């Protein structure tokens, strides 16, 4: 004696037993559509990522540099004027003046530090011109200065 689970041994209204067949195909059309949309989005946004972004440089929390030899400070004002210590100077004359200062101090050009201070509103290219002129004069220890943040006495 056999017993059937669905009552009559037949399934469905037609009375014949149907077999479940899984679908062996995957519909990839929605996947391709999404990938094409993403491709277009990335193609449009990729060139925008390479454009320069205006940057307001932050203050630094780095410790000050202690050195036995007093550094030379070159400043670039917001109007593009160039100063060596407190004296205004042209870009072409900065190399010979730095060499004269280095010889007057009697130190090697590699031991002398040159700090470049650039105003926040100045174009980055102008600061790079100044650093290039200092570097081409033979000075390798060139650094940029940043404004130190105001630290409250309680924070120390």
C-alpha positions in Angstrom: 0.0 0.0 0.0 1.3 3.3 -1.0 0.2 6.6 0.3 0.5 9.8 -1.5 1.0 13.2 0.1 -1.2 15.3 -2.1 -4.3 13.2 -1.8 -5.0 11.8 -5.3 -1.5 11.3 -6.5 -2.0 13.9 -9.2 -1.0 17.5 -9.1 -2.6 20.5 -10.6 -5.9 20.8 -12.3 -4.9 18.8 -15.3 -4.2 15.7 -13.3 -0.7 15.1 -14.5 2.4 15.3 -12.3 4.6 18.3 -13.3 8.3 18.4 -12.7 10.1 21.6 -11.5 12.7 22.7 -13.9 15.1 25.5 -12.8 15.8 28.2 -15.4 19.3 27.7 -16.6 19.7 31.1 -18.2 20.5 34.4 -16.4 19.2 37.6 -17.8 22.2 39.9 -18.0 20.5 42.8 -19.7 19.9 44.8 -16.5 23.5 44.1 -15.4 24.8 45.4 -18.8 22.6 48.5 -18.5 23.9 49.4 -15.1 27.5 48.9 -16.2 27.1 51.1 -19.2 25.5 53.9 -17.1 28.4 53.6 -14.6 30.9 53.7 -17.5 29.4 56.9 -18.8 29.3 58.5 -15.4 33.0 57.7 -14.8 34.0 58.9 -18.3 32.3 62.2 -17.6 33.7 62.7 -14.1 37.3 61.5 -14.7 38.5 64.6 -16.5 37.0 66.8 -13.7 39.1 65.1 -11.1 42.4 66.1 -12.7 41.6 69.9 -12.6 43.4 71.9 -9.9 41.5 72.7 -6.8 42.0 75.9 -5.0 43.6 75.1 -1.6 43.8 77.2 1.5 46.8 75.7 3.2 46.2 74.8 6.8 48.2 75.8 9.8 50.8 73.4 11.0 51.4 71.8 14.4 55.0 70.9 13.6 57.7 71.8 16.1 60.0 74.6 15.2 63.4 73.7 13.8 66.3 74.5 16.1 69.5 75.2 14.2 72.9 76.8 15.1 73.0 78.8 11.9 70.5 81.5 11.5 68.3 80.8 8.4 67.7 83.2 5.6 64.1 84.1 5.0 62.7 84.9 1.6 59.2 86.3 1.7 56.6 86.6 -1.2 53.9 89.2 -0.5 50.3 88.9 -1.8 51.1 91.5 -4.5 54.1 89.3 -5.7 56.8 91.5 -4.2 59.9 89.5 -3.1 61.8 90.2 0.1 65.2 88.9 1.3 65.0 89.2 5.1 63.4 92.8 5.2 64.9 94.1 1.9 62.9 94.1 -1.3 64.7 92.3 -4.1 64.1 91.2 -7.7 63.8 87.5 -8.6 66.9 87.7 -10.8 69.1 89.1 -8.1 68.2 86.6 -5.4 70.8 84.0 -6.4 73.9 86.3 -6.2 72.6 87.9 -3.0 72.2 84.5 -1.3 75.7 83.5 -2.4 77.1 86.8 -1.0 75.4 86.2 2.3 76.6 82.6 2.4 80.2 83.7 1.7 80.0 86.5 4.3 78.8 84.0 7.0 81.6 81.6 6.0 79.4 78.5 5.8 78.8 75.9 3.1 75.7 76.3 0.9 74.5 72.9 2.0 74.6 73.9 5.7 72.6 77.2 5.2 68.9 76.9 5.5 66.6 79.1 3.3 63.0 79.5 4.4 60.4 80.7 1.8 57.3 82.4 3.2 54.5 82.8 0.7 51.4 84.8 1.4 48.2 82.7 1.5 46.7 84.7 -1.5 49.8 84.4 -3.7 49.8 82.1 -6.7 51.6 78.8 -6.1 53.6 79.3 -9.3 55.2 82.4 -7.9 56.4 80.6 -4.8 57.8 77.8 -7.1 59.7 80.4 -9.1 61.3 81.7 -6.0 62.2 78.2 -4.8 63.6 77.4 -8.2 65.8 80.5 -8.1 67.1 79.7 -4.6 67.7 76.1 -5.7 69.5 77.0 -8.9 71.8 79.3 -6.8 73.1 76.1 -5.1 71.1 76.0 -1.9 69.6 72.6 -1.3 68.1 73.1 2.2 65.0 75.1 1.1 61.8 74.9 3.1 58.4 76.4 3.1 57.2 78.2 6.3 53.6 77.9 7.6 51.8 79.9 10.3 51.9 78.1 13.6 48.5 77.9 15.3 47.8 79.8 18.5 48.0 77.3 21.3 46.2 78.1 24.6 48.4 77.8 27.7 46.0 75.1 29.1 46.6 72.9 26.1 50.3 72.4 26.7 
